Amino acid sequence: MKNDNEPNTRPELKLNDPNNLILIDGSGYIFRAFYGLPPMTNPEGIPVNAVFGFTKMLLKLIDDLKPMYAAVILMLQEKLLEMKFMKIIKEIDPTHQRI
């Protein structure tokens, strides 16, 4: 739980800033969409709630924040990929802190 006296360490996102990059946890979005929505199937009986929810959340995020760049990251081997991405991000911005 966040203490109200702690300063906000999140960077301020400026709309339409050419430096905006949003990294989206695709695996987390899919999990939330699959379990957060009622069961939905297509005419063949294949579950589609994860695809529907993922797409709706992704489009809303992009519409709300209007980033110049966005990337969806799907974590297959979570720790390995996280370490690789953090190394790349630190090379680009040595002052970056994980939020």
C-alpha positions as CSV (number, residue, x, y, z in Angstrom):
1,M,0.0,0.0,0.0
2,K,1.4,3.4,-1.0
3,N,2.1,6.0,1.7
4,D,0.6,9.4,0.8
5,N,3.7,11.1,2.0
6,E,5.9,9.4,-0.5
7,P,6.7,11.4,-3.6
8,N,5.4,10.2,-7.0
9,T,8.3,8.6,-8.8
10,R,6.4,8.0,-12.0
11,P,7.5,10.1,-15.0
12,E,4.9,12.5,-16.4
13,L,3.6,11.3,-19.8
14,K,3.2,14.2,-22.1
15,L,0.6,13.6,-24.9
16,N,2.1,13.4,-28.4
17,D,5.7,13.7,-27.1
18,P,8.0,12.0,-29.7
19,N,9.9,10.4,-26.9
20,N,6.9,8.5,-25.5
21,L,7.3,4.7,-25.5
22,I,4.8,2.4,-23.8
23,L,5.8,-1.2,-23.0
24,I,2.7,-3.3,-22.4
25,D,2.8,-6.5,-20.5
26,G,0.9,-8.6,-23.1
27,S,0.9,-11.8,-20.9
28,G,-0.7,-9.9,-18.0
29,Y,-3.3,-8.3,-20.4
30,I,-4.2,-11.7,-21.8
31,F,-4.5,-13.2,-18.3
32,R,-6.7,-10.3,-17.1
33,A,-8.9,-10.5,-20.3
34,F,-9.4,-14.3,-20.1
35,Y,-10.3,-14.4,-16.4
36,G,-11.9,-11.0,-16.1
37,L,-14.6,-11.4,-18.7
38,P,-17.5,-13.8,-18.9
39,P,-16.9,-16.7,-21.2
40,M,-17.4,-15.8,-24.9
41,T,-17.0,-18.1,-27.9
42,N,-17.2,-17.7,-31.6
43,P,-19.7,-19.7,-33.7
44,E,-17.3,-22.7,-33.8
45,G,-17.2,-22.7,-29.9
46,I,-13.6,-21.4,-29.6
47,P,-13.1,-19.1,-26.6
48,V,-12.5,-15.5,-27.7
49,N,-12.9,-13.5,-24.5
50,A,-9.1,-13.2,-24.1
51,V,-8.6,-11.8,-27.6
52,F,-11.6,-9.5,-27.3
53,G,-10.6,-8.2,-23.8
54,F,-6.9,-7.8,-24.8
55,T,-7.8,-5.8,-27.9
56,K,-10.2,-3.5,-26.0
57,M,-7.7,-2.8,-23.3
58,L,-4.9,-2.2,-25.7
59,L,-6.9,0.2,-27.9
60,K,-8.1,2.1,-24.8
61,L,-4.6,2.5,-23.4
62,I,-3.3,3.8,-26.8
63,D,-6.3,6.1,-27.2
64,D,-6.0,7.5,-23.6
65,L,-2.2,8.0,-23.6
66,K,-1.6,8.6,-27.3
67,P,2.0,7.3,-27.2
68,M,4.2,7.8,-30.3
69,Y,5.5,4.2,-29.8
70,A,4.0,1.1,-28.1
71,A,5.3,-2.4,-27.8
72,V,3.5,-5.5,-26.5
73,I,5.8,-7.8,-24.7
74,L,4.8,-11.5,-24.2
75,M,6.7,-13.1,-21.4
76,L,7.6,-16.7,-22.3
77,Q,10.6,-17.1,-20.1
78,E,9.7,-14.2,-17.8
79,K,13.0,-13.6,-15.9
80,L,15.3,-14.1,-18.9
81,L,13.3,-11.7,-21.0
82,E,12.9,-9.2,-18.2
83,M,16.7,-9.1,-17.7
84,K,17.4,-8.6,-21.4
85,F,14.8,-5.8,-21.7
86,M,16.1,-4.1,-18.6
87,K,19.7,-4.2,-19.9
88,I,18.5,-2.6,-23.2
89,I,16.5,0.0,-21.4
90,K,19.4,0.9,-19.1
91,E,21.7,1.3,-22.1
92,I,19.2,3.7,-23.7
93,D,18.4,5.5,-20.4
94,P,20.8,4.9,-17.5
95,T,18.5,6.8,-15.1
96,H,15.5,4.6,-15.8
97,Q,13.9,3.1,-12.7
98,R,11.4,0.3,-12.9
99,I,7.9,1.5,-11.9
